[in-house]
Amino acid sequence: MHTGEEGMTPHEPIDTGHGWLTLINRHSGERLQMRRIRRDGEMWLELQGTLPPNQDGPPLHIHFKEHEEGAVVAGTLAAEVDGAQVRIEQGGLVRLPMGSAHRWWNGGTETLRFDGFARPVVDLDRFLSAIFDVINSGSARRPPLFYMAHLLWRHRKTQTVLIAPQWIQAVLFPTIVLVGTLLGRYRGTDWPGCPDRCQAAPLFT
């Protein structure tokens, strides 16, 4: 990571057509659609995602208050879950328990499609909206540090990306956010990952 602004592009509105919040990673080609639904007395987040061949999904991360599960509709999903690697072929089920450290990538030669749910949804849709915004604003694998730190620090009780041990993040990120605030990086709403422009997925009724 770095603190420069190389590769930043103007913010483009997130597509919310057809009742879905649609996010696209401009570097990897990952496409993610989300919408909130009510099921069994809870609010769930429905997910539909695709990832091209030979591309990585998100880095190692944890959802502290949400379970994630679903099915591989096409292709092969490879994943690391709490240190163990797994491969799930088309038709296979994936379960990522609350609190598990996990990452995933396309483990095959065709486009991966995964459909699933996160439950009960807390803030995963807002977090993903923000993280796609930050990633798209920087160069590949080098998102702007001031904005990533702000995002991860404000969501630290519900989500984390394990780019550094958590005790280091607890010291480093608030320091970076303080410096960014003094430098004016978070003025207004036109900056990557700003909470005011990172919306929740629409509710499907």
N, C-alpha and C positions, 0 to 999 in steps of 0.2 A: 504494500500500500504506500501511498505518497500523499502529500498535502497539496499538490498542484492541481490545476484545473484543466489539464490536457484532455482533449477529446470531448469536452462538455458540449452538449447540444441543447437548443431551446426545448423546454418542456412541451411535450405533446399531450393533449387530453387523452385520458384513458378511455377506451371504448367500453361503453355500458349498453351496447345494443343487444336486442333480443333477450333482455333480462339477465345478462351475465356481465360480470366485470372481467375484461380481457386484458391480460398483461403479456408483453412480448419482450424477451431478452434479446437485444439487438446483436449481442456478441455470439451467443450459442444457438439462437433460433428457437429456444424454448418458448412455448406458447401455453399459457395457463388461463383457464376460465373458471370463475368462482361465482357462486350465488348462495345466499343464506336460505335455509329451509327449516321449517319446524317439524320435528319428528320425536315421538315418544316424550313429549313435554319439554324437550330441549331445543335450543337453537343449534343447528348443525351448519357446517360449511361444505357444500357440494363442490367437488373439484374435477375438472377435466383437463388433462395436460398432454402435450406432445413434446418430444425431444428428438432432433435429428440424430442419425448414426454418428458414432465417434465423438459424442459431446458429453460433457459432464453436467450434471444437475447442480444443486446447491452444495456448498462445502458442509463439513460436519457441523450439525446444529442440534438443538434441543427445544422441544415444545414442553414447557413445564406444566401446562394445565389443559392440554388438548391431546386426545388420542387421534391417530391418523391411520386409516385403513382403506383398502380398495382392491382393485383387480387390474391385471395387465390385459388390456384389450388387444394390443398388437405389439409385436416385437419382444425384446428381452430386457427386463429391468435387472440391473446389478446393483447391489446395495451393501453398505456396511452398517451394521446395527450393533451397538455396544461392543465393537471390536471384531465381530464375526461377519464374514462376507457371505452373501447369499446371491443366488441367481433365480429369477422367477420368469418362466416362459409365459407365452400367451395363454390366458385362461387361469393363471395362478393368482393366488391371493397374497396380499401384502398387509402386514400388521406392524405398525410402528407405535409402541406403547408410549403413553405420556411419560416424559422424563428420560426416554432413551436417546442416546447420542447416535445420530444416523446421518448418512448421506447416500445419494444414489446417482446413477449415471446410465446411459444407454449401453447395454452390454451386448448388443447385436449389430447387425448390418442393415437393418431397416428401421424406419421411424418408430420410436417407442410411443405408445399411447397408454395412459394410466387414468382410470376413473375411480374416484373414491370420495371419502368424507373425512372431515376433521370434526371432532365432537368432544364436549360442547364447545362451540366456537367462543373464544374470548376476544382476541384481537388479531388472529392470524391473518385475516384478509387485509387489515390495515397495515400490518407488518410487511406482508408480501408486496403490497402496493408501494410501500416506501422503499423496500430494498430493491425492487426492479427499477424504480426511479433513480436511486443512487447508482446502481450498477450501470444503467444506460447512460449516465452522465459522464462516466469516465472511460478510460481505455480498458481493454480486455484484461481481466484479472487484477486490475489496479484501481478500484473505486476510490473516489476522493475521501481522504481520511477524516476530514472535519465532519462531513455529512454522515459517513458510516458510523463514526463514534457517537454522534447525536442520536441516530436511529437506535443503535444497540443499547445505549445508556437509558433512553426513555422506555424501552421495552424490556429492560433487564429482569423484571419480575415474572415475565411470561414467556419470553423467547431469548435464545442466545445463539450466536454463531461462534464456534470454537476456534477462532483465528488466533487466540492466545489463551493461556490458562485463566480461569475466571477471576482468580485473585489479582492477576496482572490487569485484567480489564477493569476491575473495581477501582484500581488506582489510576490507570492510564486514561480511561475514557472521560471521567469527569474533568480531568486536567485539560484534555484536548477540547472538550466542550467549552470550558472556561476561556481558553485562549481564543477559540473560534468566536465566542460571544464578544470578547474584547476587540477582535479584529473586524467585527461586523458581518461575519459570514452568515448569520441567521436573521438578518434584518428582513422585514417584509415576508412575503410568502413565495417568492420566485427563486427558491433554492431547492436542490435535489433532496427529496425525502421530507420536505416540510409537512408537518402533521395536517395543516389546513388543506392540503391538496392530495392527501393519501386517504382515500375514502374506503368505507366498508363496502362489501359486495351487496348488491340489491337483494331484497327479500323476495323469494318466489312464493306466490300465493295461488 
